[in-house]
Amino acid sequence: MENAPLFSEIADGPDGGEAWWLKTDDGVRIRVSAWARDAQKGTVLLFPGRTEYVEKYGRTASDLAERGYATFAIDWRGQGLADRLVSDAMAGHVIHFNDYQRDVAAMVAAAKELDLPKPWHLLAHSMGGCIGLRAVMDGLPVNSCAFSAPMWGIQMSEALRPVAWSLSWSGRRLGMGHIFAPGTSSESYVLVEPFETNKLTNDRDSYQFLIDQTRAQPALGLGGPSLRWLYEALRECRDLSRLPSPDLPCVTFLGTDEQIVDVPRIHERMENWRGGQLELVDDGKHELLMDNSDIRHRAVHAFCDMFDNSPEVSRNPSSRSAAGGQARKSLGSSRRLRAGNGAGFFPFLPRAVCRWRSHHREEDSSSRSDTI
């Protein structure tokens, strides 16, 4: 592994953070970082969301370090300091959603090479929650998994969903998969959206923290997703929805004012995740780990309480799948938390797709299921 830059001055993470370049098996260069490598309780593999970068989770790493855990985070391909995949570096793009699993494989290999303290646990936010769910289904070597507003579906009206499928599929087939999804642009969300109308956090200081990071290191910024990313994300979410949850302890945090990911999909999965716990935060938005310190600390402590009490589990993916099938017979649970005092993918997509609707033919359900 080769050393990579880590912008510690903007991360606000524990002292001694390090970063490295990795090469995936298809030749893409990605970046990983580690904090508190001498932690006694284990390591949290942190899977960020779309547009994000490792420095964004410096404060989370500090919270985890206080509970005795190391943090190992990643810049996914196409964002952060990882290789950008199309000529417009501000477009969030991926060729196949499963390519992110190549990034996961490189990350796990690096964690082994670094001999990061075990046991390992997963903490995944938003798009990272989609990548993470697939990874644990495939046997990611973790003892438990925690999710923050996981992207197990993308929020949009049922009337617009077939249009999004049709538009993204058509763009891919016509060689336009690299262009921005409608309603998005090359601008970073936090630099153009006022705090008062943002969909990410209720905490002004945290929002300013994200603005300051992006201004200090513009290379970390990312704009909207490409049409190809949209198609691949929709397909991966659909495919995951048909699979049982793994036999792992799980806690998921979700705000009641979530406006980016598909809320019913999260409720449905957590209700059927054996031993799973869904924590609802009153008035919470998408970025609960970037909210006020009260919410952030409660989330981290809930995650760490689960990490502390998670038993060693089988590393056999097939046994997990079988156990996951049984999980649907016993329901998970949920409870509501008060938010206290105190962008996501493409927040404007539904509105923009309405404007495009008259220009694109809607496919019937049977045709669409055969072709995408």
Secondary structure as GFF3:
##gff-version 3
##sequence-region A 1 372
A	DSSP	beta_strand	2	3	.	.	.	ID=ss1
A	DSSP	alpha_helix	8	11	.	.	.	ID=ss2
A	DSSP	beta_strand	18	23	.	.	.	ID=ss3
A	DSSP	beta_strand	29	35	.	.	.	ID=ss4
A	DSSP	beta_strand	42	47	.	.	.	ID=ss5
A	DSSP	three_ten_helix	54	57	.	.	.	ID=ss6
A	DSSP	alpha_helix	58	66	.	.	.	ID=ss7
A	DSSP	beta_strand	69	75	.	.	.	ID=ss8
A	DSSP	alpha_helix	99	113	.	.	.	ID=ss9
A	DSSP	beta_strand	120	125	.	.	.	ID=ss10
A	DSSP	alpha_helix	127	137	.	.	.	ID=ss11
A	DSSP	beta_strand	145	148	.	.	.	ID=ss12
A	DSSP	alpha_helix	161	173	.	.	.	ID=ss13
A	DSSP	alpha_helix	189	192	.	.	.	ID=ss14
A	DSSP	three_ten_helix	195	197	.	.	.	ID=ss15
A	DSSP	alpha_helix	204	216	.	.	.	ID=ss16
A	DSSP	three_ten_helix	218	220	.	.	.	ID=ss17
A	DSSP	alpha_helix	227	241	.	.	.	ID=ss18
A	DSSP	beta_strand	250	255	.	.	.	ID=ss19
A	DSSP	alpha_helix	263	271	.	.	.	ID=ss20
A	DSSP	beta_strand	277	281	.	.	.	ID=ss21
A	DSSP	three_ten_helix	288	290	.	.	.	ID=ss22
A	DSSP	alpha_helix	293	308	.	.	.	ID=ss23
A	DSSP	alpha_helix	317	327	.	.	.	ID=ss24
A	DSSP	beta_strand	333	337	.	.	.	ID=ss25
A	DSSP	alpha_helix	349	356	.	.	.	ID=ss26
A	DSSP	three_ten_helix	357	359	.	.	.	ID=ss27
A	DSSP	alpha_helix	365	371	.	.	.	ID=ss28
###
